Amino acid sequence: VMTQPNNHKTKAYQVYRTWGKRCTYVEFLTTEADPEIPTIVSPTKEEYGQIWGKTKFGFKTAYEKYYNKVDWVMKADDDTYVIVENLRYLLSSYNHSDPIWFGCEFKVIVKDGYMSGGAGYVLSKEALRRFAEISLPNATLCKQDDTGAEDAEMGFCLTNVGVRSVDARDNFGRFRFLPFTPENHLLQREWNYQDFWYFHNIKYPENPGMHCCSDLAISFHYVNPQMMILLEYLIYHLRPYGLDFDKIDDAPTRNRGNTSDILRLAF
């Protein structure tokens, strides 16, 4: 989880107390150690323009420390909220030995697209290996200095070693990795014009209203510590008594593969 010392006691701590505790392992990538949270201390400067260097160091460390312990590695920000159970469900349909990665895919800058950094992205074990062993040490495959947009640069580095992006939407075509808050996506309050940059950048169109976001959504971004507590309550504690979920939807939400579900949602 990408963070910085000024955010340790607010955003990072809240991640650690909420969705972070559901991860198999969680580490906070920062530039100062903190006894209250598990940290990976990066030698890079704590500047926005140096985030690519910080990201490279984080994935290299994850490869060295966890390659033989995990099958998938996720990068998220300290204002990302992740529903870990839904992430595990998505990954259960795929093989970690394949060179693949998941996220909210943008179609600009990188020829084969790249994943939004804020919504979080997930690398398979093989994708991580190719990044650390082949791409990262080679200046012709991966940018060596620490500047640049970390998500786009990761896209270049992975594409250059044959890592493929996977469509992470559900069987209704609804997004699961979401780069804004639930309110932003549901109401599209700031997006009431088609020239908004997000519409131009996303690889797949986003459905309007309640159908924007999957019932099995994995992540939201720009979630402040207060909203993190709210989501924790709404997702893991609030239960409508006697509600039969089978009667709410025409078809169950699941991983992609059944195009008839998309047609059912549309009509």
C-alpha positions as CSV (number, residue, x, y, z in Angstrom):
1,V,0.0,0.0,0.0
2,M,1.6,3.3,-1.1
3,T,1.7,5.9,1.7
4,Q,4.0,8.6,3.1
5,P,5.0,9.5,6.7
6,N,2.5,12.3,7.0
7,N,-0.3,9.8,6.2
8,H,0.7,7.1,8.6
9,K,-1.5,8.0,11.5
10,T,-4.5,8.8,9.4
11,K,-4.9,7.0,6.1
12,A,-2.4,4.2,6.5
13,Y,-3.6,3.2,10.0
14,Q,-7.2,3.1,8.8
15,V,-6.3,0.8,5.9
16,Y,-4.5,-1.4,8.4
17,R,-7.5,-1.6,10.7
18,T,-10.0,-2.2,7.9
19,W,-9.4,-4.0,4.7
20,G,-5.6,-4.5,5.3
21,K,-6.3,-7.0,8.0
22,R,-8.0,-9.3,5.4
23,C,-4.9,-9.6,3.2
24,T,-2.6,-12.6,3.5
25,Y,0.2,-10.1,3.9
26,V,0.1,-6.3,3.9
27,E,3.0,-3.8,3.8
28,F,3.0,0.0,3.6
29,L,5.5,1.4,1.1
30,T,6.8,4.7,2.6
31,T,10.1,6.5,3.4
32,E,10.1,6.1,7.2
33,A,9.6,3.1,9.4
34,D,6.7,3.1,11.8
35,P,6.3,0.6,14.7
36,E,2.5,0.7,14.4
37,I,2.3,-0.7,10.8
38,P,4.4,-3.1,8.7
39,T,6.5,-1.0,6.4
40,I,8.8,-1.3,3.4
41,V,11.1,1.8,3.6
42,S,12.0,3.1,0.1
43,P,15.2,5.0,-0.4
44,T,13.5,7.3,-2.9
45,K,12.6,10.9,-2.2
46,E,9.2,11.5,-0.8
47,E,8.0,13.5,-3.7
48,Y,5.0,13.0,-6.1
49,G,7.4,13.1,-9.1
50,Q,9.3,10.2,-7.6
51,I,6.4,7.8,-7.2
52,W,7.6,5.6,-10.1
53,G,10.9,5.0,-8.3
54,K,9.0,4.1,-5.1
55,T,6.7,1.7,-7.0
56,K,9.6,-0.1,-8.6
57,F,11.3,-0.5,-5.3
58,G,8.1,-1.8,-3.8
59,F,7.5,-4.5,-6.4
60,K,11.2,-5.5,-6.4
61,T,11.0,-5.9,-2.6
62,A,7.7,-7.9,-2.9
63,Y,9.4,-10.2,-5.4
64,E,12.4,-10.8,-3.1
65,K,10.3,-11.2,0.0
66,Y,7.1,-12.9,-1.0
67,Y,7.6,-14.6,-4.4
68,N,7.6,-18.1,-2.8
69,K,4.8,-17.2,-0.4
70,V,2.0,-15.7,-2.6
71,D,0.4,-16.1,-6.0
72,W,-0.8,-12.6,-6.6
73,V,0.5,-9.1,-5.6
74,M,-1.7,-6.0,-5.4
75,K,-0.6,-2.4,-5.4
76,A,-3.0,0.1,-3.9
77,D,-2.9,3.6,-2.4
78,D,-3.6,4.6,1.2
79,D,-6.9,6.1,0.0
80,T,-8.0,3.0,-1.8
81,Y,-10.6,0.8,-0.2
82,V,-10.5,-2.9,-1.2
83,I,-13.1,-5.6,-0.7
84,V,-10.6,-8.5,-0.4
85,E,-13.1,-11.3,-0.6
86,N,-14.3,-10.0,-4.0
87,L,-10.7,-9.8,-5.2
88,R,-10.1,-13.4,-4.2
89,Y,-13.2,-14.4,-6.1
90,L,-12.0,-12.7,-9.3
91,L,-8.6,-14.3,-9.1
92,S,-10.0,-17.8,-8.5
93,S,-10.9,-18.0,-12.2
94,Y,-7.3,-17.4,-13.3
95,N,-3.9,-19.1,-13.2
96,H,-1.2,-17.2,-11.4
97,S,1.3,-18.9,-13.7
98,D,0.0,-16.9,-16.6
99,P,1.6,-13.5,-17.3
100,I,-1.5,-11.3,-16.5
101,W,-2.6,-8.3,-14.6
102,F,-5.9,-6.8,-13.5
103,G,-7.3,-3.3,-12.7
104,C,-9.3,-0.4,-14.2
105,E,-7.8,-0.3,-17.7
106,F,-7.0,2.9,-19.5
107,K,-6.5,2.9,-23.3
108,V,-4.2,5.9,-23.6
109,I,-0.4,6.4,-23.5
110,V,0.5,2.7,-23.5
111,K,-0.3,0.9,-26.8
112,D,-1.9,-2.1,-25.0
113,G,-3.3,-0.1,-22.2
114,Y,-2.4,0.2,-18.5
115,M,-4.2,0.1,-15.1
116,S,-5.2,3.1,-13.0
117,G,-2.9,3.3,-10.1
118,G,-5.6,4.7,-7.7
119,A,-8.0,1.9,-8.2
120,G,-5.2,-0.6,-7.5
121,Y,-3.8,-3.3,-9.8
122,V,-2.9,-6.9,-9.4
123,L,0.0,-8.8,-10.9
124,S,0.1,-12.6,-11.2
125,K,3.1,-14.4,-9.8
126,E,4.5,-14.8,-13.4
127,A,3.9,-11.1,-14.2
128,L,5.8,-10.1,-11.0
129,R,8.7,-12.5,-12.0
130,R,8.9,-11.0,-15.5
131,F,8.8,-7.5,-14.1
132,A,11.6,-8.1,-11.5
133,E,13.8,-10.4,-13.4
134,I,13.5,-9.3,-17.0
135,S,12.0,-5.8,-17.4
136,L,13.2,-3.9,-14.4
137,P,17.0,-4.4,-15.0
138,N,16.7,-3.6,-18.8
139,A,16.7,0.1,-19.8
140,T,15.2,-0.8,-23.2
141,L,12.2,-2.5,-21.5
142,C,11.6,-0.4,-18.4
143,K,12.3,3.2,-17.4
144,Q,15.3,3.3,-15.1
145,D,15.0,6.8,-13.5
146,D,12.4,7.4,-10.8
147,T,10.3,10.0,-12.5
148,G,7.0,9.5,-14.4
149,A,3.5,8.3,-13.8
150,E,3.8,5.0,-12.0
151,D,0.7,3.3,-13.5
152,A,1.6,4.2,-17.1
153,E,5.3,3.3,-16.6
154,M,4.2,-0.1,-15.1
155,G,2.1,-0.6,-18.2
156,F,5.1,-0.1,-20.5
157,C,7.3,-2.4,-18.4
158,L,4.8,-5.2,-18.3
159,T,3.7,-4.9,-21.9
160,N,7.3,-5.1,-23.0
161,V,7.7,-8.6,-21.4
162,G,4.4,-10.0,-22.7
163,V,2.2,-9.5,-19.6
164,R,-1.4,-9.3,-20.8
165,S,-4.2,-7.2,-19.3
166,V,-7.4,-9.0,-18.3
167,D,-10.9,-7.5,-18.5
168,A,-11.8,-7.4,-14.8
169,R,-15.5,-6.4,-15.3
170,D,-18.2,-8.8,-14.2
171,N,-20.7,-10.8,-16.3
172,F,-22.9,-7.7,-16.7
173,G,-20.0,-5.5,-17.9
174,R,-19.9,-3.6,-14.6
175,F,-16.6,-2.3,-13.3
176,R,-14.9,-3.9,-10.3
177,F,-11.8,-1.7,-10.0
178,L,-13.1,1.8,-9.6
179,P,-10.8,4.9,-9.6
180,F,-13.2,7.2,-7.8
181,T,-15.5,7.1,-4.7
182,P,-18.8,5.1,-4.8
183,E,-20.7,8.5,-4.9
184,N,-18.7,9.7,-7.9
185,H,-19.4,6.6,-9.9
186,L,-23.1,6.2,-8.9
187,L,-24.1,9.8,-9.4
188,Q,-21.4,10.9,-12.0
189,R,-21.9,14.3,-10.4
190,E,-18.7,15.7,-11.8
191,W,-19.0,13.9,-15.1
192,N,-22.1,15.4,-16.7
193,Y,-20.3,16.2,-19.9
194,Q,-18.7,13.6,-22.2
195,D,-15.4,15.6,-22.5
196,F,-14.5,14.6,-18.9
197,W,-11.0,12.9,-19.2
198,Y,-12.1,9.7,-17.6
199,F,-14.5,8.9,-20.4
200,H,-11.8,9.3,-23.0
201,N,-9.3,7.2,-21.1
202,I,-11.2,4.1,-20.0
203,K,-10.9,1.1,-22.3
204,Y,-14.5,0.0,-21.8
205,P,-17.6,2.3,-21.4
206,E,-19.0,2.7,-17.9
207,N,-22.7,2.0,-17.4
208,P,-24.7,4.9,-15.8
209,G,-26.3,4.9,-12.4
210,M,-26.6,1.8,-10.3
211,H,-25.2,-0.4,-13.1
212,C,-21.8,1.5,-13.0
213,C,-20.4,-0.7,-10.3
214,S,-20.4,-4.5,-9.9
215,D,-22.2,-6.1,-7.0
216,L,-18.8,-7.7,-6.6
217,A,-16.8,-4.5,-6.7
218,I,-13.2,-4.8,-5.6
219,S,-11.9,-1.3,-5.0
220,F,-12.8,2.4,-4.8
221,H,-10.3,5.3,-4.7
222,Y,-10.2,8.7,-3.0
223,V,-11.7,7.2,0.1
224,N,-10.8,9.3,3.1
225,P,-10.5,7.7,6.6
226,Q,-14.0,8.6,7.6
227,M,-15.5,7.0,4.4
228,M,-13.4,4.0,5.0
229,I,-15.2,3.4,8.3
230,L,-18.5,4.0,6.6
231,L,-17.8,1.4,3.9
232,E,-16.5,-1.0,6.6
233,Y,-19.9,-0.8,8.3
234,L,-22.1,-0.9,5.2
235,I,-20.2,-3.9,3.7
236,Y,-19.4,-6.0,6.7
237,H,-22.0,-5.1,9.4
238,L,-25.2,-3.8,7.9
239,R,-27.7,-6.6,7.0
240,P,-31.3,-6.0,5.7
241,Y,-33.3,-8.5,7.8
242,G,-35.1,-11.1,5.7
243,L,-33.8,-9.8,2.4
244,D,-33.7,-12.4,-0.4
245,F,-30.9,-11.3,-2.7
246,D,-32.0,-13.8,-5.3
247,K,-35.1,-11.7,-5.9
248,I,-33.2,-8.5,-6.4
249,D,-31.3,-9.3,-9.6
250,D,-32.4,-11.1,-12.7
251,A,-29.2,-13.1,-12.7
252,P,-26.4,-13.6,-10.2
253,T,-23.2,-11.5,-10.5
254,R,-20.2,-13.5,-11.3
255,N,-16.9,-13.5,-13.3
256,R,-17.2,-12.9,-17.0
257,G,-18.0,-15.5,-19.5
258,N,-21.8,-15.4,-20.0
259,T,-22.8,-12.8,-22.6
260,S,-26.5,-13.5,-22.1
261,D,-26.2,-11.7,-18.7
262,I,-25.0,-8.5,-20.3
263,L,-28.0,-8.6,-22.7
264,R,-30.4,-9.2,-19.8
265,L,-29.0,-6.2,-18.0
266,A,-29.4,-4.0,-21.1
267,F,-33.0,-4.9,-21.8
